[in-house]
Amino acid sequence: MRSRKRYIAFRIINRGRVDEKAVSEAMVKNLTALFGEVCAVESGLKLEEFDGEKGVVRCNLEALDRVMIAITLIDRIGEENVAPLTLGVSGTLKGCRKKLGVKV
């Protein structure tokens, strides 16, 4: 049976723009460091959209809390000091964009 997905809207607060690939790598690295490789793989973490400041990440429902913790605890992306802010969670990508004001 397929696992249910959740979409997390987030914002990266920093002085400049951050690369999409670097954000994705930082999320996976932090999730792996905190909860291990098995959890990171089972979470189904995927960066759906990112515009340099706001974005949406997808994960499995069972791993939602762990993914939100991993995102919140990111402090550096590349050479930039950053402060991620979780804007909210939705069951659909469309709902995440609409309700949370993430226009990517």
PERAKA-V992844 format. One line per field, one symbol per residue. ss: DSSP state (2 for helix, 1 for strand, 0 for the rest). psi: psi as a letter, one per 30 degrees, with the letter a starting at -180 (. if undefined). Layout:
BEGIN
ss = ???
psi = ???
END
This chain:
BEGIN
ss = 00001111111110000002222222222222222022222200011111000111111122222222222200011001101111111100222222220000
psi = kklklkkkklkjjaeakkkeeeeeeeeeeeeeeefleeeeeffgkkjekkgfellkkkllefgeeeeeeeeegkfkjbfkkljkkkflklfleeeeeeefgjj.
END
